Amino acid sequence: MGKSFLFAGVALCAFVGSALADCPKITVADMKGVKAGAFPQQYELAEFEGAAGCKLSFAGNPKADELNGKIQGNGALPPLAERLPEEPLVVVPYSEIGKYGGVLDGLSNAPEAGTSDLLSVRHVSLVRYSDDLATIVPNVAKSWEWNADFTKLTLKLRKGHKWSDGAPFTSEDVKFWYDDMVFDENIIKKPKDYVLVGGKRMTVEAPDAQTVVFNLPAPKPGLLAHFATHYSQPFMPKHFLGQFHPKYNPDADKKAKELGYENGYAVISAYYGNSDWTDTPTIMLSDPAKAPKMPKGVYPTLESHIVVAETTEGRHLVANPYFHMVDTAGNQLPYINEIDEVHINENEVRILKAVNGEIDYKSQSMQLPSAPILLENQEKGGYTVDLKPTIAMPTFAFNVTSPDEEKRKVFGDLKFRQAMSVAMNRDEINEVAFFGLGKPKQYVAFSPTPKFVDPKWESHYAQYDPDLAKKLLDEVGVVDKDGDGARDLPNGAPLVLNLQFATQGMPGQVAELVAQHWTNVGIKSTVKEVTPDEYRSAQSSNQLDVIMWQKGQPLAIVLGNSELFQPPFENYFGGRAGMLWAEYVDSKGTKGVKPPAYVDEMLADIDAFQSTLVGSPESDKIGQRLVKNMTENLLFLGTVQAPNPIYHRNAVKNFPEFKTWSYEYYRTYPYRPQQWFLADEG
């Protein structure tokens, strides 16, 4: 690999875009006649040098040593040549070659609540979607190859790629993640659906340091789309976490006790958490007394920034000195030195800080009802708000496995769910909460709706018909038994729906409007805003009457992720309406509540759907059945699909217009935030 490094001291690199590089400093806006590579807006090094007819020289952040000094457990930095991979990923900036420096100011709701927005800014995985949201492109992986029937996926990693502490990143780190993290019940109790194929394990081989082979028990071409969109990362630092794993270190427990932990697994849990969520509280927050004595504050990462401080008020991160991307001038990314993440749960306070221009970027938890005040103050606040389409939409669902047997009986009656759906005035929701900018529709799980879906399902029981709602409620036996004007449960007990919502999952206006709609047909309710943590805690303990969260996934993601069609119908962070059905399925019938037959059909169909060639008659037939079972049974009631605001301060450069306001494509991930820079900070 021919390349040259110019390292006459990092001081020489202080002026980004100087004459250090021989190659044309192309941008997406000005490609200077250089042909695009195999993938949009990025090249492999040799590919770029071939296309541009040059040799790329490299430069690093002049403050790399200072930033590295803030990373607990990192040694002194070697030269940049020993930090970059031999095959760095060359990223084409959108508008201009950036400059190093500055602190990106961001907002989250609380630890583990509303944090995916900023997590996506630093996120990496094996691959990602380009900003066309259609093309999967390399990232940590340099390349990949499927066999003919999509049962073997071979990935090539980058030579010389290193973790944030300088240790080599190899295929063994992928194998360690799969064999020793996600399938070790001491670490994660239940493997997620995406690490399985048709309910069965894959095998992972690491024949050499740069080659990873996934062997699948059945075809699953959507596995790659999963890696491109999901928050989880299919690699973990074996060199670090492995020292606490009894499989790799017989002295793991002894080593753990020296650090004040019961055993090695307890240390892994302290660093990694007990799930695949990569943003669990660090030891600095969960056990601040132990943190200074630990070998590292957090486990090493491949992300663009690493956490160096955390309290209940927020977190601070610095640039990863070993990050694997460079721009077309040879500057190692990211440009932005640090990220400061403040936790504020009150929506009004978050909006006020945005209006005042106190944050640099925000989209998660921002809802369309807040758009007018944001748009009115753009010029004064020095920021821009883009209204972009959403993938998912706010949905309501009744807890069909409620611990209250009488409520479970009513919520499980399809006529009740039909009644509550037609009692909702979606046109009014659209006009009042979404300013007429949305599209009222029923939930079909796939979003946007694929061609194989009969359009009738988008309007299935989505008409506003309060008289029909009252008739259906009468038929269910939910009538006013005590003459107080409100309908009661069939056994005579009062029926009051406890409606808890978090603005991360649904605008408050939508919750309040629907509560009024249901009151209009005789169903009483109470509405209360809670924190996302409170919402998820109540949902996980099966205490909610009504699930209120946004839902919907593109076809490509459904091909790799089964959760919308498996009880409880999403993960911990989404809307789940069948907790005890899930318990029954997971326990093979020894616990929980047996789901109806159509759920069994969905469970079988989603596996078959993912293993069938998409677009084929067989695939379309299975997909139609999935939508019929989901929508006809009204497990989730759709509302209105409307745009949402995306906010950025004007000083954040190389910030493109996003195609969607989307968690499903993992927020900023397709838009390469590592090449953002701050024009007014150095």
JOJO-V53893 format. One line per field, one symbol per residue. ss: DSSP state (h for helix, s for strand, l for the rest). Layout:
ss = ???
//
This chain:
ss = lllllllllhhhhlllllllllllllslllllllllllsllssshhhhhhhhllllllsllllhhhhhlllllllllllhhhllllllssslslllllllllsssssslsllsllhhhhhhhllllsssllllllsssllsssssslllllssssssllllslllllsllhhhhhhhhhhhlllllllllllhhhssllsslssssssllssssslllllllhhhhhhhllllllllhhhhhhhlllllllhhhhhhhlllllhhhhhhhhhllllllllllhhhhlhhhhlllllllllllllsssssssllsssssslllllssslllsslllllsssssslllhhhhhhhhhlllllsslllllhhhhhhhhhlhhhhlssssssssllssssssllllllhhhhhhhllhhhhhhhhhlllhhhhhhhhhllllsslllllsllllllllhhhhhllllllhhhhhhhhhhhlllllllllllslllllslssssssllllllhhhhhhhhhhhhhlllssssssllhhhhhhhhhlllllsssssslslhhhhllllhhhlllllllllllllhhhhhhhhllllllllllhhhhhhhhhhhhhhllllllhhhhhhhhhhhhhhhhllllsslssllssssssllssllllllsslllllllhhhlhhhlssllll
//
